[in-house]
C-alpha cells in the first residue's frame, strides 16, 4: 500500500519527508513574504509587531517581543507564551512544533532548530529529512549565540549559557553551558 499523504503531512507528523511540493513551497513563500514585512517593522511599536507575529504563529501570548530581524521556516508551528522575548537575529526552523513558555528570554543570534536529517547516508541521498520538536519551559534564559538542536526539551527556570550547543535535554532549574552543553 502506497502512502498517499502529502510531504507536508509527513513533515508535520515528524516523519521522513522531502522538503518540496506545492504545499510546502506555498507555506515557505508565505513565511518569506511575512519575514520581509516583519523585519521591515523595526521602528514599529511592540504592539504593531505583536499583531504581525499573530498573523503567522501558531500561538502568541500577550507581551511577546521579538526584535527584528527574525527568521522562521513556516511560523505556524511556533507557540509562544506570554512575555516571551527574543533579541535580534534569532532563527527558529519550525518544521514541527516549537513551544516556548511564559517569560522566557532568548539572547541575540540564538538558533532553535527542529529540522533534522537521517543518519543513514542512503536516506539523505534521497533528499529525505525529518523534524523533531523543541520544547522550552517557562522563565528560561538562553544566552546569545546558543544553538538548540532538534528534539531538545529545556525545563522551567533553566539557564543556557551564551554560545552553548544544546544536544540533550536540560531539566527544570538546570544550568547548561559549553559545546556540547553540559549540566553544571
N, C-alpha and C positions, 0 to 999 in steps of 0.2 A: 504494500500500500504506500503510495506517494504522499508525502506531507504537502498539503495544499496551502498551508499558512504563508502569509507574506513574509518577506525578510524583516519588515518592521515588527510583525507579531513575534517572530523568533527573537529579535533583539530585545523587545520589552520583556520577554519571558526569561531573559538571561541565558538563552541557548545560543549555539553556534549559528551565525548568520553571515551573509555577505552584505557589506555596507553600501548597497546600491539598490536601485529600483525606484519606481515613481513616488512611493510614499516617503521613503527616506530622503530622496532628493528634494521633494517639496518641503518637508519639515526642516531640512538643513537650510534651504533658501529662505524660508520664513525666519529662522533664527538669525541668519546672516543679515537680513534686512532690519530685523529688530535691533541687533547689536549696533548697526550703523546709527540708528536713531538714539539708542541709549547712550552710546559712547559720545555722541554729539551733545548730550544733555548735561555736560559737566557743570555748566553755570546755572542750570535749573535748580529749583528748590528741591529739598529732600522729598517733599510731598509729591511733586511732579515726577520725580524719578521712581518713587514708590508706585505710582499709578502705572508707569511703564513696566515695572517689574511684574505687576499683577496681570499685565496683558499676556505674558508668555509662561510664567512659572506655574507649577502645579499647585502651590500654596505659598502665600506670603503673609506673615503676621504683621501686626501693627509695629511701626517704628523701625522697620528694616531699613538699613542704609548701606548701599553698595556703591562705592566710589568708582566712577569710570576711569580708565577703560576696564571692561569686564567682558569675559568671553565664555560662551557655552556651546555645546553641540546642538541641543534642541530646546532646553529650558523647561519643557513641560514635565520632566522627571525630577525637578528640584522642589523641595519643600523646606521653607524657611520659617522658623518660629519667630515670635515677637522679639524685637530688639536686636536681631542679628546684625552684625557689622562686618563688612568685607572691605578692606582697604584697596588701594589702586592695584590694577593689573592682575587680578585673580582670574583663574581659569577653572571651570567646572565642566568636565567631559561627562555628560549625563546620558549615556546610552541606556542606563537603567536608573533606578531611584537613588537620589542623594537626599538625605534628611539632615538638617542642621537645627539643633534645639534652641530654645529661647535664650537670649542673652549671650550667645556665643560670639566671640570676637576673633576675626581672622586677619592676620597681617598682610602686608603688601606682597604681591607675587606668589601667593600660595596657589598650588595646583591640587585639585581634588579630582581624581581620575577613576572612573568606573570602567572605561574601555580596557579590555584585556585581549590577549591573543593566545591561541593554543601553544602548548609547549612542543607538540609534535610538528616537526618541520613539514610533513606532508599535508597536514591540515592548513598550516599557514600558507603554503604554496597555492592552495585553492582559494586564497583570499578570505578565509573564514576568521571571524573574531567573535567575541562574546562580551557580555558585561557582567560585572559583579557589584552589587550595591554597596554604598558607603553610608554609614550612619555616624553622626557626630552628635553627642548629647548636649545638654543644657550647660550654660556657663563655662564653656570650654574656651581656652585661649590657645590659638595656633599662631606661632611666631612666623615672621616674614620668611618667604622663600621655602617653606616646608612643602613636601610632596606627600599627599595622602594617596596610597596606592589602592587598586581595586580590591573590594571585599573587606576593607578595614572598618572596624567599629571602634569609636572612641567614646568612653563613658563620660557621664556628667562630671563637671568640675576638673577635668583633666587639663594638663598643660603640655603642649607640644613645642619643643624648642625650635628657634629660628634655624632654618636650613636642614631640619631633620627630614629623613626619608622614612615614612611610617609604613612598614611592610606587614606589621602584625597588629592585632587589637591592643588597645590601651584601656585598662579598666577605669572605672569611676575613681576620680581623685588622683590618678597616676600622673607622674611627670615622665615624659619620654623625650630623649634627646639623642642626636647623632645620626650617622649613616652607616648601617641601618639604625633606626631609633631603638634605643634600649631603655627599659624602665629604670628609674632611679629611686 
